[in-house]
C-alpha cells in the first residue's frame, strides 16, 4: 500500500465518494479494501506524521491505471487538516504534492464474515450433578 501526506490540505471533496456510499455498492470487497487502507495508514503513521484522528469520514476516489482502475482513500487529519491518500497502486502524479510518502504491505484480511451464535451448533446441555457425581461416602 502506498501512503502520501500532501503538502496542502484538500478541502473540496466534491469529486470523491463518501466512504459509506462507496462501500454500499460492493460491501464485501470494499470493506476488506478499506480496512487494508486504514491499517496501512496506521502502520506508517509515524513516517507520514498521521496522529490517528480524522476530521470526518474518509472519501474514496479512483485512479486510472490502464487497463484497470484502483481506488484510493482520502483521510483528512483533524488537528491540522493534513490530507492523506492511501492506494494499493503507486500514484506518481502525487509525488510532487506529497510532503511525506511511505509504502507498506497490505494486510491479509479474509472476505468472509465471522460466525454468529446462529451459525454455531449449541452444545448439549450438561447432565445434572446428581446424575454424574456419586453420593459422598459419609
C-alpha positions, 0 to 999 in steps of 0.5 A, spaced: 500 500 500 502 506 498 501 512 503 502 520 501 501 526 506 500 532 501 503 538 502 496 542 502 490 540 505 484 538 500 478 541 502 473 540 496 471 533 496 466 534 491 469 529 486 470 523 491 465 518 494 463 518 501 466 512 504 459 509 506 456 510 499 462 507 496 462 501 500 454 500 499 455 498 492 460 492 493 460 491 501 464 485 501 470 487 497 470 494 499 470 493 506 476 488 506 479 494 501 478 499 506 480 496 512 487 494 508 487 502 507 486 504 514 491 499 517 496 501 512 495 508 514 496 506 521 502 502 520 506 508 517 503 513 521 509 515 524 513 516 517 507 520 514 506 524 521 498 521 521 496 522 529 490 517 528 484 522 528 480 524 522 476 530 521 470 526 518 469 520 514 474 518 509 472 519 501 474 514 496 476 516 489 479 512 483 485 512 479 486 510 472 491 505 471 490 502 464 487 497 463 484 497 470 482 502 475 484 502 483 481 506 488 484 510 493 482 513 500 482 520 502 483 521 510 483 528 512 487 529 519 483 533 524 488 537 528 491 540 522 487 538 516 493 534 513 490 530 507 492 523 506 491 518 500 492 511 501 492 506 494 494 499 493 497 502 486 503 507 486 500 514 484 506 518 481 502 524 479 502 525 487 509 525 488 510 532 487 504 534 492 506 529 497 510 532 503 511 525 506 510 518 502 511 511 505 509 504 502 507 498 506 504 491 505 497 490 505 494 486 510 491 479 509 484 480 511 479 474 509 472 476 505 468 472 509 464 474 515 465 471 522 460 466 525 454 468 529 451 464 535 446 462 529 451 459 525 454 455 531 451 448 533 449 449 541 452 444 545 448 439 549 446 441 555 450 438 561 447 432 565 445 434 572 450 433 578 446 428 581 446 424 575 454 424 574 457 425 581 456 419 586 453 420 593 459 422 598 461 416 602 459 419 609 
